């Protein structure tokens, strides 16, 4: 049997990394961060346990990358859904609703993500975070920003603050209230984006996250 080519090996490594990211999102969402071990993530992904450290320095880095992937793909799906639009205000509304929607639909996962950012390691840079950043910066630019370098960090901070406020134990703020504040700040109409209740009318998007961790090279923008 002839050895695998370099391109085949690269594809196998990429698929293994994707499975680890997906498994991390699923398990942390189901059981919380502390109860999720690297061994359990590797087992669900069908990977050797030692392979996890090949891709990620530790559990915190793996989980942050996984959540950033979920956020990036959720935002991408919201921005590009039908009917497609280039309107900057509509795209900003979709972006806000996509991130707030994660707080509403995946509270355990997003609460653990916010807690992780406040740990000693802080906010970790990774390819998934960079793709998320690109989409948010593009949203700010299309909304009409005259200074994207200043306005993008503000949008990121406002979204992170809103997610935290929606999930703080014991005193959560209602997502519609947070949405209204953000919509007012950015001059958006309430019926833009995905207003509260729209999911119920259109059917649930479900809990399956596999579509966000597809192994299609073209979709990942890699290779």
N, C-alpha and C positions, 0 to 999 in steps of 0.2 A: 504494500500500500504506500503510495507516494505521500510525502508530508504535505500538510495544508499550506496554502499560499499565505503570504503576509496579509493580504486583503481579507481572506477568510478568517484568519486569527483575529484581526481587528474587529470584524463584524461580530464574532463570538464574544469578544470582550465587551463590546458595546451593549450587546443584548444582555449579558450578565449584569452589567451596571444598571441597565434599565429595570431588570427584575428586582434588584436590591432596592432601588428607589421606590418602586411600587409597593414592595413588601413592607418597607418602613412606614409609608403612609397608611397602609391598611392596619398594621399591627398597633401603631401608636394611636390611631383613631379608635381602635377597638378596646385597647387595654391601658392606654396612657404611656408616657415616656418611661417612667421608672420600671414598670412591669414588662417592658419590651427589651429583650436582650439581643445582642448582635447575633447570637446563635439562633434565636428564633427567627430573626429576619433572614438569615442565610438559609435556614431550613425551608421557610415558605418560598423563598426564591429558587430553591433547588440548587443552591451553590455550596461549594465547600466553605466551611466557616473561616478558614484562613484567607479566603479570597476577598473577604470584606475589607481587610486592612490594605489590600493591594490598591483599592480604589479610594478609600476614605481613612483619614487618620484615626477616627473614633466615631462613637455613636452620635455625638452631638453634631458633628460635621455631616454625617450621613442623613440624619433627620432634617437638618436645615436645608440641605440640598434637595431632599425629597419634597419638602413643603414648598420650597421655591419653585420646583418643577410643577407641582400642582397649581400654584398660584399663577405661574406663567401660562400654562396651558388653559386654565380656566379663563384668564383674561383674554388670551388669544381667541378662544372660542366665542366669547362674548362680543369682542370687537368685530369678528368676521362673520357672525351669524347673519342669516337672511332676515329681512332685506339688508343687503350690504349698503354701507353708507360711508361717505367721506366727510359728513358734517361733523365739525369739531365738537360741538356741544353734545350731540347724540353720543359720540364716541366717549366723551368724558363721563356722561351719565352711565353708559354701559360699563366703563371701568370701575366706577364707584360701586355700582350694583354687584359687579363680579366679586370684588374683594369683600364687601359686606355680606354677600351671599355665602362665602366660605365661613365667615364667623357664625352665621345662622345655621348652616347645614352641617358643619364639621367642628362643633365647639371644642371637643376634647383635643383634637389635633391642633387647632389654631391656638388654643390656650397654652398648650405645651410649647408651641413654636414661640409665642410671645415670651413665655418664661425662659426659654432657652436663650433668647436674644439678650435677656437681662443677666445672664450668667457671666462668669469671668471671661469666657471666650468671646462674648459679644456677638456682633453682627458679622457673619462669616461670608467672605467673597467666594463665589463658585460660579461655574458656567451657567447654572440654572438661574442664579440671582442676576447675572449679567443680562440674560435674555429677558427676564422680568423688567429689569431697569430700562432696557431698550424700548419695550412696549409702553411703559409709563412715560418715558421722555417723549416718545412720539405722540402720545396722547396729549401731553402738555403743549407740544408744538402745534398740533392741529387745532387745539382749542384757541390758539391765537397768542400764546405767550411771546413777549418781546425779549425775555431773558430765561431761556429754558434751564440754564445752569442754576439759577436761583429758584425758579418755580417748581422744578422737578423735586428737589429735596423737600419743599414745603408740602407738595401733594403726597409724597411718600410718608412724611411725618403725620399728616392729617389722617391718612388711611390707617396707619399703624395705631394712632391714638383712638380712632373710631373702633377698630377691632378690639383693642384693649378694653375700651369702655363698654362694649357689648358683652364682654366675657368676664369682667372682673367679678370674682366670687362674692356673693352676698349683696352686691349693689349694681347689677348690670343695667345699662341703659337700653331702651327699646331701639332696635335697628331702624324703624321708620323715623324716629326722632333724630338719630344720627344722620340718616340719609337726608332729611330735610335741611339740617344745618349745612351739610356739604353741598347740597344742590343750591342753596341760597348763596353760598360763598362763590360758587362758580357760575351763577346766573343760569341755572338749568330749570326747565319746566318739570313738574312732578310726573307727567305722563311719559317722559323720556326714559330711555334705558329699559329696565325691567321693574316696574312699580311693584310694591308689596301686593301679593295676591295674584300676580300674573302667572307664577309657577303653578298655582292651584288650578288656574283656568286652562293652562296649557299642558298640564301633566308634569309629574315630578321628573327631575333629571336623574334621580336614583343615586345609589351609593357606589356603583361600579366606577372605579377610577382607571380601569385598564386602558381606556382610549387616550388618556393623558400620558401613558408610558409606552406608546407604540414603538416598535423597533424599526419603523420605516425611516431609512436614512434621510430621504428627501425632506420629510416632515421635521426631523430634528435639526435640519440645517447643518449637519456635520458630515465630515468626510469629503 
